[in-house]
């Protein structure tokens, strides 16, 4: 069994080397450095201590993860060959060191590992920016940094900012959330006496500073609560809790799941309306309103001890993974139709749906046009469908005449029959929409909007004539309506 001592070289100053690390360096065992681009390497040179570095791997591999895996595999082989070796990394071995993380995963499998600590880069950084980490501090790897790593409500450090390319990638991500002018700190050579440099700059200057190298890190202060300009989900939850509290809003406090259930439908329709109008600003606002409804229901449920937002996000993610076996497992699909088929099949299995009637009954209680579309779609999956749109159109004609028939017989007092036949007619029209890949809900909404626009033109024209609509005859309004139809909307 081989053994690896993992030693922390500290932030850079030779005086920061611990006695334990110095003792191991001088033990006579072979020393392997992740990188010699570190000021403490001077200690090796001044004392004629042999070492080997893995800097050549960085030059050879294009991806950092490949670099780390190569180093780990080579260290394991070296440990088997020499029985005991030292592996030296900058800072503290347990802070932002991917190779150490990978090595620890191999421990016990023919490999013994012992950590000898060192001062990390965190202490000198928080001293430079003069911020106490007790209020929250997050540390992330700059080489794999993405928008999900951002937390605007705590300070965080981005380390491994090796070069200008990494800094540029980070800048683009930060700009998306904080904006170009948000002030951050760039710190070079933290913990190295007389070489430390602290730059307070706006985000857009991140990749323009003079020196960016392996000893560069970025410190992002949390967003100021007083002059806050951006908010995240945690802020919305806090706001909702306040609104529902004794110090909050009387209306929000008295709401229940039942009392606000219609708001979910309204907000969803307003989202669709913004999409149809290609109104990006409106879409941002309406998606926010829809999200607020989810947070509202979560807060009500949380107060009742039923569930919280984590229950929702957990169930959602589990469902997404389960219903995408072609992504998360080995199942292969080639077409989007196959994806939909598999999604539905897994959904029905999950819900214990065994018959085709069960599938129809499982259609959610959507607005009637949408629900009829989905029911027809599901019935069509078993072949209960017209062979072409012609059959669907003939059915519309048939239902139309049955409506006329029921109206003519209304003297008998059967209003329910008229309602039934009108329902059949609407159902038949929806079937035509389905054959033509037209969403009936959207189509009808467009017609409603068109009607309103033409009515507005008609009303404007009537005013120009010096007349009010309510004073005009139907024949006069028809003339204005036909003129309105000539306008391009």
WOWO-V482322 format. One line per field, one symbol per residue. phi: phi as a letter, one per 20 degrees, with the letter a starting at -180 (. if undefined). psi: psi as a letter, one per 20 degrees, with the letter a starting at -180 (. if undefined). A space follows every 50 residues. Layout:
phi: ???
psi: ???
This chain:
phi: .ecceedeemfqfgfefffffgffgefnffdcdgbeebgffgffffdlef bcddfffffeeedfffffffgffffffffffdmccdddcfmegeclcfff gffffefndmbdccecfbfeffgfffffelcfffeobdcceffcfbffff cfdcfbdddlefbfffffffgfffffeenfefecddcdlfndgmcfcddd cfgfegedffccbfddccddfffffedfdcccgffffffffffeefeeeg fffefcgffdffffffffffffffffeleffffgfffffffffffffffg fffemeacffffffffffffffecffdecefdcddfffffffgfffffff emeddffgffffgffeggffffgffffffffdneaffbfffffffffffg fffgffffefffneffffgfffffffffffffgffeldffffffffffff ffffffffffffffemcegfeeeffffffffffffffed
psi: pqpppoppiahhphiiprhgggghhjiiqqpppgqjmphihhggghjlpq rqrkhhhhhhqhphhhgghggghhgghhhhgigprpppqqcphjolnhhg ghghhipimjppppporrprigghghhgilppihjppqpqohhkprhiip oijrqqpoakmhahgghgggggghhhghrhipprpppplpiopjippppo qqgijgjiqgpoaikprppoqqpphglpiqqahhgggggggghirhjbph ghhiqrgghjhhhggghghhggghghjlngghggghhghghhhghghggg hghikgrahhgghghghgggghjlhigibippqhqhhhggghggghghgh jkohrhhhgghipqmrqhggghghghghhhhjjnrqhrhghhhhhggghg hhggghghjihijmhhgggghhggggghhhhggghjkpohggghgggghg ggghhggghghhhhikqqgiiqrhgghhghghhhiipp.
